[in-house]
Amino acid sequence: MKIYNIVLFNVFFLFFCLSDTKAQNFENSPFGFHPAHVNKPGYPDNGFIDAQNIGVKWQRGPAYVFWFLVQPDTNQSIYDFTMYDNIFNSIPEGINTLSNIGPQGHIDEGYCLPNSHLPADSLKYVNFVKATVERYDGDTIDDMPELTNPIKYWQVGNEPPGGKSDFSRLQKMTYLAIKEACPDCQVLIGGVGGFPDNYISDFLSLYLPIIQDLNGEAIDIFDFHWYGTATGDYRLCGVVSDTIKTKLEENEFNDIPVWITEMGSYSGDPDDTMFGPLPYQTEQQQAYDYLKRFVYPLSIGIEKIFPAFGIMEGFMYDDGYFDYTGLIYDGWGSYDLDLGVKKLGYYTYKLMTEKLEGSDWGNIQTVINGTDNVYAYKLTKVGGDSAVYVVWWDFFNDPSYTEGDNKLVYLPVGSVDSVLVTESVPDAENGSLLDENNYPDFFTKEIKQTSGDSIELILGENPFFVEEYFLLNSTVDETSFSKKTLLAQNFPNPFNSVTNINFTLSNAGKVKLTIYNSIGIQIAVLLDDKLSSGSYTVEFNADKLTTGVYIYRLSTEGMNHYKKCILIK
């Protein structure tokens, strides 16, 4: 008998084990926030509770590591890391951190040369950088006591040049110091700032000279920031990205990863002086705009995206743009619905991570690219062929659109029997009308049968998730027998964490064994291989799953065989 001991890949169980992060660091995940923690007096869930709940796996930290704070007296070789130790020690395992580092911020603390980014004493600054990175890199050498979540990503400054000179020299100096302390750490350059208007011209005049001066050196990952409104600004990200990547390649930065560590969409009506007059936007607009601001950039090769500033509203407290980009109300300002009330976008973000985490981010397929203002993307899970489609209609670009109109679309989904269509924004005017204990039942869902390898979708203002589904009451066959294949009942059944699935093949051929949850959504592929005739046993390790009924399907030679199994913890 041939034994296939195939342990389920952890990422497929994200839906069931959001609180169990010790076994994985999700470094490939694109889902982040800047920052991911909440610190608001009177709010009961301060810390990373909400970040973990909605599936955030990255953060760009709230407190930049500045030389002037760590070494108040540069005449003494004494570093005070107390504040940063407390900050970094509070980050739970499973949330990766990108931390900014530099001599000082925009306020002149006397640690830089006049009108320059360069430190007043380069040697002392370099020593500070090496000591800082060494303390938090997790290599057991001079590490912070009880360090459990090392920092391997560092960013030099933020949004240069800011009217000062010599940033490229600061980048090189800091880069070399980081690499000396931690050769496997990755270094980002301070992100390119700006709003959609004049973004490219500002980049070419202000930022390109830095790239030209660096000429292929001292940057491992490039970063730009992307804000705007919910009426299509997300797509301009593609033009900006193409321009930046072209200029990077022209200056010897070939195939360098690109992140967006500040991204924003808002609800409400900011009284903004930085970006000019801005339109009122609903919670619904913010929610679907955030989804597009993830899926579209990921489809064009952006690797990570961090909404800013914070999961909870409130940043500058000037009633401006950045006070409205959070997903939880902070009890302050116009249009606020009370401290702790979650917006619709909070639940859309959570649904997005549950549907998409574990995808093969480097192979997102564009299925429909703007035809009649419709966009559709296919994301496939790593290690299997389970696909999720994200589909939307940019109705605001349709000149004939009037409120309530719909768009008929035929989405090609291949040879699946039926799909589950889930609307991405909760069916409510705002999040205060929802009982979060009912999540995810407040998302509108529909099961649709395929016809000719496609489904008919009626699109409204909200994007849809579309994924494979099958009807349990009519397709689960308790005998599952044919002349060529016999699928046995798993043993033991019910089981506690591990069970064996046995099957027999009379003829050689392609065989696939798939696990589904109780509502028919595929969560893992245990086996996908060409096998010779004979008897086989596959171990199903469900240690990370919760109690319930699961379905296993054996597919061979165009036939599907199903059985139920029961997990009891």
C-alpha positions in Angstrom: 0.0 0.0 0.0 1.3 3.5 -0.9 1.1 6.1 1.8 0.8 9.8 1.0 1.3 11.8 4.2 0.2 15.2 3.0 -0.2 17.8 5.7 -2.6 20.6 4.9 -0.8 23.8 4.1 -1.5 26.3 6.9 -2.6 29.1 4.7 -5.7 27.3 3.5 -6.9 27.4 7.1 -6.8 31.2 7.5 -10.6 31.3 7.7 -10.6 29.0 10.7 -7.5 30.0 12.6 -7.0 33.7 12.5 -5.9 33.6 16.2 -3.3 31.0 15.7 -0.3 32.8 14.2 2.7 31.1 15.8 3.2 28.5 13.1 3.4 31.0 10.3 4.7 34.6 9.7 2.7 35.3 6.5 5.7 37.2 5.0 4.2 36.8 1.5 0.9 38.3 2.6 0.1 41.7 1.0 -2.3 42.8 3.7 -1.1 45.5 6.0 -1.9 48.7 7.8 0.1 51.8 8.8 0.0 51.4 11.7 -1.9 48.2 12.6 -2.4 48.8 16.3 -5.1 50.9 18.0 -4.3 53.1 21.0 -7.4 55.2 22.0 -8.4 56.0 25.6 -11.8 54.4 26.3 -11.6 51.8 23.5 -11.8 48.3 24.9 -9.8 46.6 22.1 -6.6 48.6 22.1 -3.5 46.9 20.6 -3.6 44.5 17.7 -7.0 42.9 18.4 -8.7 44.4 15.4 -5.7 43.9 13.1 -5.8 40.2 13.9 -9.5 40.0 13.6 -9.5 41.5 10.0 -6.5 39.5 8.9 -3.7 42.1 8.8 -0.3 40.4 8.5 1.9 43.5 8.1 2.3 46.8 9.7 4.4 49.9 9.1 5.0 51.0 12.6 3.6 54.1 14.2 6.9 55.3 15.8 9.9 55.9 13.6 13.2 55.0 15.2 15.0 58.3 15.4 18.6 58.8 16.4 17.9 61.9 18.5 15.4 59.8 20.6 17.7 56.8 21.2 20.9 58.8 21.8 20.0 62.1 23.5 23.6 62.8 24.3 25.9 62.0 21.3 29.0 62.6 23.5 28.1 59.4 25.4 27.9 55.9 23.8 24.6 55.2 25.6 21.5 54.2 23.8 18.0 54.3 25.4 15.8 51.8 23.6 13.1 51.7 26.3 10.3 53.3 24.2 11.0 51.2 21.2 11.4 48.0 23.2 7.9 48.6 24.6 6.5 49.2 21.1 8.2 46.3 19.4 7.6 43.8 22.2 3.8 44.5 21.9 3.6 43.3 18.3 2.1 39.7 18.3 3.6 36.9 16.3 2.1 36.6 12.9 2.3 40.4 12.2 5.4 41.4 10.4 6.8 44.9 10.9 8.4 47.5 8.6 10.1 50.2 10.7 11.4 53.6 9.6 14.8 54.7 10.7 16.7 58.0 10.4 18.6 60.8 12.2 15.4 62.9 12.8 12.1 63.8 11.3 10.9 67.0 9.6 11.6 69.0 12.7 15.2 70.1 13.0 16.5 68.4 16.2 20.1 69.4 15.5 21.1 65.9 14.4 21.6 66.7 10.7 23.7 69.2 8.9 22.0 72.5 7.9 19.6 72.1 5.0 20.6 68.5 4.6 19.4 64.9 5.3 23.0 63.9 6.3 23.7 63.4 10.0 25.9 65.9 11.7 28.3 63.1 12.8 28.2 60.2 10.3 30.2 57.7 12.3 28.0 58.1 15.4 24.9 57.8 13.2 26.1 54.6 11.6 26.9 53.2 15.0 23.3 54.0 16.1 21.8 52.3 13.0 23.9 49.2 13.6 23.0 49.0 17.3 19.3 49.4 16.5 19.1 46.8 13.8 21.2 44.4 15.8 18.9 44.8 18.8 15.8 43.8 16.8 17.0 41.4 14.1 16.5 38.2 16.1 19.9 36.6 15.5 20.4 36.2 19.3 23.4 38.6 19.2 22.7 41.7 21.4 19.0 41.2 20.9 16.3 42.9 22.9 15.5 40.8 25.9 12.6 38.4 25.2 12.4 39.5 21.6 9.8 37.2 19.9 9.0 39.0 16.7 12.2 40.2 14.9 12.2 43.1 12.5 13.8 42.3 9.1 12.5 45.3 7.1 13.8 48.8 7.5 12.9 52.0 5.6 15.2 55.0 5.4 13.3 58.2 6.3 9.9 59.0 4.7 8.9 61.0 1.6 12.2 62.7 0.7 13.5 65.1 -0.5 11.5 67.7 1.5 13.5 70.6 0.2 16.8 69.2 1.5 19.8 67.8 -0.3 21.9 64.7 0.0 19.2 62.1 0.6 20.9 59.6 -1.7 24.0 59.7 0.5 21.8 59.2 3.6 20.2 56.2 1.9 23.6 54.6 1.1 25.0 55.3 4.5 22.0 53.8 6.3 21.7 50.9 3.9 25.3 49.8 4.4 25.0 50.0 8.2 21.8 47.9 8.2 23.4 45.3 6.0 26.5 45.1 8.2 24.3 44.4 11.3 21.8 42.2 9.5 22.8 40.9 6.0 19.4 39.3 5.3 17.4 42.4 6.3 15.6 44.2 3.5 15.9 48.0 3.1 13.3 50.3 1.6 13.8 53.9 0.4 11.5 56.5 1.9 8.2 56.4 0.0 7.2 58.7 -2.8 4.5 61.0 -1.6 1.8 62.9 -3.3 -1.9 63.0 -4.5 -3.0 61.9 -8.0 -2.9 65.5 -9.4 0.7 66.3 -10.5 2.0 63.0 -9.0 4.2 62.0 -12.0 5.5 65.5 -12.6 6.5 65.8 -9.0 8.1 62.4 -9.0 10.2 63.2 -12.1 11.3 66.6 -10.7 11.8 65.8 -7.1 12.4 62.1 -6.7 14.0 60.8 -9.9 17.3 62.6 -9.2 17.7 60.5 -6.1 17.2 57.3 -8.1 19.7 58.5 -10.7 22.3 59.2 -8.1 21.9 55.8 -6.4 22.1 54.0 -9.8 21.1 50.5 -8.8 22.5 50.6 -5.3 21.2 50.8 -1.7 17.6 49.9 -2.3 16.1 46.4 -1.9 12.4 47.4 -2.2 10.9 50.6 -3.6 7.9 52.3 -2.0 5.4 54.9 -3.2 2.2 56.3 -1.5 -1.2 56.4 -3.2 -4.3 58.3 -2.1 -7.3 59.9 -3.8 -11.0 59.5 -4.1 -13.3 56.5 -4.8 -14.1 57.5 -8.4 -11.4 55.7 -10.2 -8.2 57.1 -8.7 -7.1 53.5 -7.9 -6.5 52.9 -11.6 -4.1 55.9 -12.0 -1.9 53.8 -9.7 -1.1 51.7 -12.8 0.2 54.7 -14.8 2.3 55.9 -11.8 3.6 52.4 -11.2 4.6 52.0 -14.9 6.5 55.3 -14.8 8.3 54.5 -11.6 9.3 51.0 -12.8 10.5 52.4 -16.1 12.7 54.9 -14.4 14.0 52.3 -11.9 15.0 50.0 -14.8 16.7 52.9 -16.6 18.8 53.4 -13.5 19.9 49.8 -13.0 17.1 48.8 -10.6 16.0 45.7 -12.4 13.0 43.7 -11.2 13.0 45.5 -7.8 9.9 44.8 -5.7 7.5 47.7 -5.3 5.3 48.3 -2.3 2.7 50.9 -1.4 3.1 51.5 2.4 0.6 54.4 2.5 -2.7 54.0 0.7 -5.9 55.8 1.6 -9.6 56.0 0.9 -12.0 57.9 3.2 -15.6 58.2 4.2 -17.2 61.5 5.3 -16.4 65.0 4.0 -12.9 66.1 4.9 -12.2 69.8 5.3 -8.9 69.5 3.6 -6.3 72.2 2.8 -3.6 69.8 1.7 -5.4 68.2 -1.2 -8.0 70.8 -2.0 -11.8 70.4 -2.1 -12.8 66.8 -1.7 -16.2 65.2 -2.3 -18.4 63.6 0.4 -18.0 59.8 0.3 -20.1 57.2 2.0 -18.9 54.2 4.0 -19.9 52.1 1.0 -17.7 54.0 -1.3 -14.7 53.7 1.1 -15.3 50.0 1.4 -15.4 49.1 -2.2 -12.6 51.5 -3.0 -10.3 49.8 -0.5 -11.0 46.4 -2.1 -10.1 47.8 -5.6 -7.0 49.5 -4.1 -5.8 46.1 -3.1 -6.8 43.9 -6.0 -5.8 46.2 -8.9 -2.3 47.1 -7.6 -1.7 43.4 -6.8 -2.7 42.5 -10.4 0.0 44.8 -11.8 2.8 43.5 -9.6 2.7 45.7 -6.4 3.6 43.3 -3.6 2.3 44.9 -0.4 -0.3 47.5 0.4 -0.7 49.3 3.7 -3.7 51.6 4.2 -2.9 54.7 6.3 -3.2 56.2 8.9 -4.4 53.5 11.3 -7.3 51.1 11.6 -9.1 53.6 13.7 -9.9 57.1 12.5 -8.0 60.2 13.7 -4.5 61.3 12.8 -3.9 65.0 12.5 -7.2 65.9 14.2 -7.7 68.9 11.8 -10.8 67.4 10.1 -8.6 66.7 7.1 -8.2 63.7 4.7 -6.2 61.5 7.1 -8.7 61.8 9.9 -11.2 59.8 7.8 -9.2 57.0 6.3 -9.6 54.6 9.3 -12.1 51.7 9.5 -13.3 52.4 13.1 -14.8 55.6 14.3 -12.8 57.3 17.0 -15.6 59.4 18.6 -14.3 62.7 17.3 -15.0 65.0 14.4 -17.7 65.4 11.7 -19.8 62.5 10.6 -18.5 60.4 13.5 -21.0 57.7 14.7 -19.3 57.1 18.1 -16.1 55.6 19.5 -15.6 52.0 18.4 -18.3 51.8 15.8 -16.9 49.8 12.9 -17.4 51.0 9.3 -18.6 48.9 6.4 -15.0 48.8 5.2 -13.9 47.0 8.3 -16.0 44.0 7.3 -15.0 44.3 3.6 -11.3 44.2 4.6 -12.0 41.1 6.8 -13.9 39.3 4.1 -11.2 40.2 1.5 -8.4 38.6 3.6 -10.5 35.5 4.3 -11.2 35.0 0.6 -7.9 35.9 -0.9 -5.1 35.2 1.7 -2.8 32.4 0.5 -3.2 33.3 -3.2 -0.4 33.0 -5.7 0.2 36.8 -5.7 2.7 36.7 -8.6 0.2 35.0 -11.0 -3.1 37.0 -10.8 -5.0 36.7 -14.0 -6.8 39.7 -15.5 -10.0 38.2 -16.9 -11.8 41.4 -18.0 -9.7 44.6 -18.3 -12.1 47.6 -18.4 -14.4 46.5 -21.2 -17.6 48.5 -20.6 -15.9 49.7 -17.3 -15.9 46.1 -16.0 -12.9 44.6 -14.3 -12.4 40.9 -13.2 -9.4 39.2 -11.7 -8.7 35.5 -11.0 -6.7 34.7 -7.9 -5.6 31.0 -7.4 -4.5 29.6 -4.1 -0.9 28.4 -3.7 -0.6 24.6 -3.9 -3.9 24.0 -5.6 -6.3 25.2 -8.2 -9.0 26.7 -6.0 -9.8 30.1 -7.6 -11.5 33.2 -6.4 -12.6 35.9 -8.8 -13.0 39.5 -7.9 -15.4 41.4 -10.2 -16.6 45.0 -10.3 -18.2 47.6 -12.5 -16.9 51.2 -12.4 -20.4 52.6 -12.8 -19.2 56.1 -12.1 -17.3 56.1 -15.4 -20.4 55.1 -17.4 -22.0 58.4 -18.7 -25.4 56.8 -19.0 -25.4 55.5 -15.4 -28.3 56.6 -13.1 -28.6 55.4 -9.5 -29.8 51.8 -9.3 -28.7 50.8 -12.7 -27.1 47.3 -13.2 -24.6 45.8 -15.6 -25.0 42.3 -17.1 -21.7 40.5 -17.4 -20.7 37.0 -18.4 -17.8 35.8 -16.4 -15.8 32.8 -17.7 -15.1 30.4 -14.7 -14.1 27.2 -16.5 -15.5 23.7 -15.9 -17.2 24.1 -12.5 -20.8 23.1 -11.8 -21.8 26.2 -9.7 -20.4 29.2 -7.9 -21.0 31.1 -4.7 -21.3 34.8 -5.4 -20.7 37.1 -2.4 -21.2 40.9 -2.4 -18.2 42.5 -1.0 -19.9 45.3 1.0 -22.4 44.5 3.8 -26.0 45.2 3.0 -26.4 48.2 5.2 -26.2 52.0 5.0 -23.4 52.1 7.6 -21.6 49.8 10.0 -23.5 51.1 13.0 -26.6 49.2 11.7 -24.8 45.9 11.8 -24.4 43.3 14.6 -20.8 42.1 14.2 -21.8 38.9 15.9 -23.7 38.1 12.7 -20.6 38.3 10.5 -20.5 37.2 7.7 -24.3 36.7 7.3 -24.9 40.3 6.5 -23.1 39.9 3.1 -25.6 39.1 0.3 -24.8 35.7 -1.2 -26.2 33.8 -4.2 -25.5 30.3 -5.6 -25.4 30.4 -9.4 -25.2 27.5 -11.9 -22.7 27.8 -14.7 -23.6 27.6 -18.4 -21.1 26.9 -21.1 -18.1 27.5 -18.7 -19.4 31.0 -17.6 -21.9 32.5 -15.3 -24.2 35.5 -15.6 -23.6 38.3 -13.2 -25.7 41.3 -12.5 -23.3 43.9 -11.2 -24.3 46.9 -9.2 -22.1 49.4 -7.3 -20.4 46.8 -5.1 -17.7 44.3 -6.3 -18.4 40.5 -6.1 -16.3 37.6 -4.9 -17.0 34.5 -7.0 -15.8 31.0 -6.0 -16.4 27.4 -6.8 -19.4 25.8 -5.0 -21.3 22.5 -5.1 -24.7 21.5 -3.7 -24.2 19.0 -0.9 -27.7 17.6 -0.7 -27.6 16.3 -4.3 -24.0 15.5 -5.0 -22.6 13.7 -1.9 -22.8 10.0 -2.8 -22.4 7.7 0.2 -21.4 4.7 -2.0 -19.2 6.6 -4.5 -18.5 3.5 -6.6 -17.7 3.0 -10.2 -16.1 0.2 -12.2 -12.8 1.9 -12.0 -12.8 3.7 -8.6 -13.8 3.0 -5.0 -13.7 5.7 -2.5 -14.0 4.4 1.1 -15.3 6.1 4.2 -12.5 7.8 6.1 -11.3 6.1 9.3 -11.6 6.9 12.0 -14.9 8.8 11.6 -15.8 10.9 13.6 -12.1 11.9 14.2 -10.3 14.3 16.5 -7.5 15.7 14.3 -6.1 13.1 11.9 -7.9 10.6 9.8 -7.1 8.4 6.8 -8.9 8.5 3.4 -8.6 5.3 1.4 -9.4 4.7 -2.3 -8.7 2.1 -5.0 -7.9 2.7 -8.7 -8.4 0.0 -11.3 -6.6 2.0 -14.0 -3.8 4.5 -13.9 -4.7 8.2 -14.4 -4.9 11.7 -13.0 -6.3 11.8 -9.5 -7.3 14.7 -7.3 -8.4 14.7 -3.7 -10.0 17.9 -2.4 -11.4 19.1 0.9 -14.4 21.3 1.2 -16.0 23.0 4.2 -19.6 22.5 5.2 -20.9 25.2 2.8 -19.1 23.7 -0.2 -16.1 26.1 -0.4 -12.8 24.4 -1.3 -10.2 24.9 1.4 -7.4 22.6 0.4 -6.1 20.0 -2.2 -4.6 16.9 -0.5 -3.5 15.2 -3.7 -3.2 16.1 -7.3 -1.1 13.6 -9.2 -0.9 10.9 -11.8 -1.2 7.5 -10.1 -0.9 3.9 -11.2 -3.6 1.4 -10.4 -3.8 0.2 -6.8 -4.9 1.1 -3.3 -3.9 4.4 -1.7 -4.2 6.0 1.7 -4.0 9.8 2.2 -3.6 11.3 5.6 -6.0 14.2 6.3 -4.5 16.4 9.1 -7.2 18.7 10.3 -5.4 19.9 13.4 -6.1 23.6 12.5 -9.7 23.1 11.7 -12.8 23.6 13.9 -15.4 21.0 14.8 -17.9 20.4 11.9 -18.8 18.4 8.8 -16.3 18.4 5.9 -16.5 16.9 2.4 -13.8 15.2 0.6 -14.0 14.7 -3.2 -12.0 12.3 -5.3 -11.9 13.3 -9.0 -10.7 10.9 -11.6 -11.3 10.4 -15.4 -14.1 12.9 -15.5 -15.9 11.4 -12.5 -16.4 12.9 -9.0 -16.9 10.9 -5.9 -17.9 12.5 -2.6 -18.1 11.6 1.1 -18.7 13.4 4.4 -16.5 13.2 7.4 -17.0 14.6 10.9 -14.4 16.4 12.9 -15.0 16.6 16.7 -12.5 18.6 18.8 
